[in-house]
Amino acid sequence: MTLIATLPSIVLDAETDAAIIQRMQTWHVGRVFKDPRGALEQATDALIAAETSDSEAAVAHGLLVASAAQVFLGNSDSAFDQLDRARALFRSVGDEWGDLTALLRMNVVWESRGQLKNAVRKFPTAIQRARDLDDPVLLIGFLNDLGLVQREN
């Protein structure tokens, strides 16, 4: 079953934000890599459904999914705008992990533009925040990006 088919019913059934987010993330894995255009269409529909739920957390996660598809399609400006909006929403609901995840994905956009150096000033704080969250995936992601920048110099 596609996310388009399941997400509206989730919202109408008033399931929790966590359920909406879990389904978005489960659907997201692999879908963007296989069919980025289809993923973007479905992510856009899911995002509309999330926005009708009045859940800032669900919208923020929807933006993460849509931005990943945008990156694969080469739409770095759209991806960056979506990630910037996602970060603001994650911060407004106090979701540190979401904020850092969106920031890490912004690095992917900067890297695709050949501008990863733009992120350097954020690395020390991001690395410490990832350590504070005890999230090895985020920590490794930021350390890897820092290494890429250092290698370029």
N, C-alpha and C positions, 0 to 999 in steps of 0.2 A: 504494500500500500504506500502511496506517495505521501509526502508531507502535506501537499495541498489538500488531499482527501482527509487527512487526520487532524490537522491543526484547527480548522474552523470548528469541528465538533468538540475539540478539547476546550476551546474558548467558550462555546455555547454551553458545554456541560459544566463550566465553572471549575475545571480542575485547577490545581495550584500552579503558580508561576514555575515551580520546580518541574512539574510534569511537562509544561510547554517547552521549557528550556531543554530538558532531557531529550525530548523527541526531536527538537531542532538539532542538537549536537549529534545524536545517533544517526539521524538522516544525513547530516553534513559529511560524516566520515566516508571518504571515498567518492562521494557523488560529484564533488567539484572537479576531481581529477579525471573522472570518466567522461563527463559531459558538462563543461562549464556553462554553456548557453542554457541548457535545460536546468542546471542548478540555479542559475541566476533567475530564470523565470519562476521556478518553484520558491526560491528564497524571497523573491519580491512578493509573491502571493502570501507566503507565510508571514512576511513582515507586515503586510496589510492586516492580516488576521490578528497578529500580535498587537498592533496599534489599536484595534477595536477592543482589545481586552483591558486597555488602560493600565497595562503592566509595563513599567519602564524597564524592568529586568528582561522581560521577554522581547521587547523591542531591541534592547541592546544586543542580546544574543542573536536576534535575527539580522541585525546589522553586521555582526561578525561573519555570519554565514554568507550574506550577500557580498560583503567586501572580498571574501576569499575568491568567489566566482569572478568578481570584477578584476582582480589581480591576474587571474589566469587568462582573462580575455584581453588583457592589456589596457584596461581602463583605470589607470593608476589614480587619476584625479577623483573619479567617483569612489574608488576604494578608500582613498585617503579621507574624503569627506564623510563617508559612512563610518570609518573608524574613529574619526574625531567626534562625531555625534555619539557613537557607542561609548567612548571614554567619558563624555559628559554625563550620559545616563548612568553608567556604572558608578561614577563618583557620587551622583545624586542619591543612589540607593545604598551606598556604602559597600560596594562589591569590589574589593581590592584586587581579587584574582581577575575579574573581568577587565578592570582598568589596565592591569599589567599585560593581560593577553592582547588587548587591543593595541597597546603601545608596542608590544613585540611584533605584531602584524604590521604596524606602521613601518617598522624597520624593513620588512619585506618590500613594501612599496618604495621606500627610499632606495633600497638596494636595486630594485628593478629600474629605477631612474638613474642609477649610478650616483646617488646622493646619500649613501649611508652615513657619510661624515656628518650630515645634519643631525643625526641622532646622538652623536658622541656626548654632548653635554648632558643628556638624560641618562647615560649608562650608569654612572656611580649610584645615583638614587634608585634606579630601576633594579640594579643588581642587589642593593641592600634590601629593597622591598621584597624581592623574590626570596632572598635568604630569610627574611622575617616571616614570610608565609610558609617557609620550609617546602617550597615547590621546586623540585629539581629540574623539571621540564622548562619552566620559565627561566630559572637561573642559568641553565645550560644554553638556552636560546640567546639570552643577553650576553653571556660570556663569549659565545660563538661569534655574535655580531661584532663585539668589541675586538675579537681576534681578527676578523675580516678587515676592519678599519685599520688596525695596527699593521697588518700585512701589506696594505696598500701604501702605507707611508714609508 
